[in-house]
């Protein structure tokens, strides 16, 4: 019952102008105030459905697509990942509303990774979201450099997600302070 109430509230609550302006300030080159409202609403509904953090959902969306509705990202093996959160590789993409894209991504994180049998932590669930079991297993052994001998450490992806989440929250808090 509690989950149904959370979902109903999220579905029928429009994000505030302050929240939309804060997300726009976080990524002004990628999201307008109007589209920020749409992304926040979709993230909050998805978070309510799958009982995850809406700000982390937004952070993942920013990292994966820069808040691009309907993005198609190339993946190894001739596959693609689809939607604002690019959750999983597939053969082809189908056009979906923004909410469906966020629901796909939130479900992939909450169900496929947070509840996966051998995932040991939230950090590993985020690594799994970003790079699958191969990345999780390799990160258990140590650093994984993007270009084998140089580049950023892919095992820091969870830290990147958490950092983006913290920046999104900080922008919203800053907006609330200036609005008071």
C-alpha atoms as one frame of an Amber mdcrd trajectory, in Angstrom:
protein
   0.000   0.000   0.000   2.804   2.406   0.906   4.433   1.885  -2.490   1.158
   2.611  -4.295   0.808   5.850  -2.360   4.405   6.843  -3.242   3.760   6.097
  -6.912   0.473   8.024  -6.948   2.097  11.036  -5.304   4.975  10.953  -7.784
   2.648  10.534 -10.762   0.438  13.460  -9.817   3.097  15.814  -8.432   4.708
  18.205 -10.820   8.320  19.125  -9.990   8.649  22.654  -8.685  10.127  25.442
 -10.747  12.949  25.631  -8.192  13.775  21.953  -8.735  13.715  22.372 -12.521
  15.905  25.472 -12.354  18.355  23.646 -10.086  18.688  20.721 -12.524  19.079
  23.200 -15.384  21.886  24.927 -13.445  23.507  21.522 -12.934  23.596  20.861
 -16.702  22.612  24.044 -18.570  24.002  22.919 -21.910  22.019  19.665 -21.806
  18.659  20.396 -20.197  16.310  23.375 -20.367  14.138  24.289 -17.409  11.113
  22.778 -19.193  12.841  19.520 -20.086  14.351  19.396 -16.575  10.804  19.194
 -15.216  10.104  16.223 -17.480  13.307  14.427 -16.445  12.738  15.073 -12.739
   9.145  13.830 -12.955  10.161  10.670 -14.837  13.007  10.035 -12.377  10.735
  10.482  -9.356   8.011   8.220 -10.699  10.581   5.559 -11.627  12.246   5.858
  -8.245   8.888   5.418  -6.516   8.057   2.331  -8.592  11.400   0.628  -7.896
  12.140   2.091  -4.451  15.425   3.732  -5.433  16.832   7.220  -5.041  15.474
   9.681  -7.629  18.595  11.836  -7.501  20.737   8.796  -8.319  18.401   8.009
 -11.211  19.019  11.546 -12.507  22.773  11.160 -11.959  22.810   7.948 -13.987
  20.796   9.607 -16.750  23.208  12.521 -16.872  26.230  10.218 -16.985  24.770
   7.863 -19.568  23.066  10.290 -21.980  23.415  13.865 -20.716  19.622  13.820
 -20.295  19.052  12.965 -23.951  15.554  11.651 -24.594  15.717   8.616 -26.899
  19.480   8.420 -27.171  20.997   5.437 -29.001  24.500   4.567 -27.756  26.787
   2.127 -29.571  27.866  -0.934 -27.571  30.400  -3.679 -28.285  29.282  -6.502
 -30.522  27.163  -4.319 -32.792  24.558  -3.739 -30.103  23.081  -0.491 -28.800
  21.772   0.866 -25.503  18.617   2.929 -25.723  16.945   5.738 -23.846  17.866
   8.445 -21.392  19.509   5.969 -19.004  20.945   3.557 -21.663  20.323   0.617
 -19.325  21.314  -2.504 -21.274  22.654  -3.500 -24.677  20.157  -4.797 -27.212
  20.013  -5.362 -30.973  17.730  -2.428 -31.815  15.995   0.465 -30.118  12.317
   1.260 -30.102  10.914   4.731 -29.554   9.556   5.121 -26.014   8.178   8.006
 -23.972  10.603   9.541 -21.491   8.875   7.897 -18.519   9.285   4.443 -20.103
  12.977   5.163 -20.662  13.423   6.053 -16.991  11.380   3.041 -15.881  13.691
   0.795 -17.960  16.767   2.321 -16.362  15.460   2.309 -12.796  14.306  -1.299
 -13.168  17.685  -2.327 -14.563  19.477  -0.774 -11.568  16.957  -1.864  -8.907
  16.054  -5.327 -10.123  18.872  -6.532 -12.359  21.765  -5.147 -10.314  20.756
  -4.320  -6.740  19.159  -7.758  -6.366  21.674  -9.754  -8.397  22.872 -12.844
  -6.533  26.574 -12.143  -6.233  26.497  -8.338  -6.075  28.004  -7.425  -2.707
  27.223  -3.718  -2.356  25.505  -0.690  -3.814  28.873   0.224  -5.337  28.970
  -3.074  -7.221  25.349  -2.596  -8.330  26.323   0.748  -9.865  29.396  -0.826
 -11.484  27.176  -3.567 -12.882  24.804  -0.969 -14.277  27.711   0.738 -16.033
  29.648  -2.256 -17.268  28.035  -5.563 -16.418  29.409  -8.532 -14.531  32.703
  -8.314 -16.396  33.404  -4.894 -14.890  32.284  -5.987 -11.416  34.598  -9.026
 -11.497  37.539  -7.068 -12.884  37.099  -4.309 -10.276  37.185  -6.915  -7.512
  40.740  -7.607  -8.693  41.844  -3.951  -8.802  41.785  -0.938 -11.097  40.552
  -1.206 -14.671  42.023   1.489 -16.890  39.927   2.608 -19.834  42.740   2.073
 -22.359  44.402  -0.953 -20.676  47.563   0.974 -19.626  46.251   4.538 -19.231
  43.093   6.573 -18.872  40.521   6.834 -16.132  39.790   3.939 -13.785  36.459
   2.400 -14.770  36.132   1.064 -11.220  35.562   4.664 -10.119  32.279   4.791
 -12.057  30.245   4.327  -8.871  32.116   7.284  -7.368  31.283   9.305 -10.482
  27.578   8.438 -10.118  27.681   9.371  -6.416  29.493  12.622  -7.177  26.944
  13.589  -9.804  24.134  12.782  -7.376  25.763  14.992  -4.733  26.050  17.865
  -7.236  22.368  17.534  -8.204  21.333  17.607  -4.529  23.670  20.557  -3.851
  22.126  22.578  -6.712  18.631  21.939  -5.366  19.651  22.933  -1.825  21.359
  26.057  -3.127  18.219  26.973  -5.059  16.121  26.485  -1.909  18.465  28.779
   0.051  18.267  31.537  -2.535  14.471  31.175  -2.788  14.020  31.660   0.987
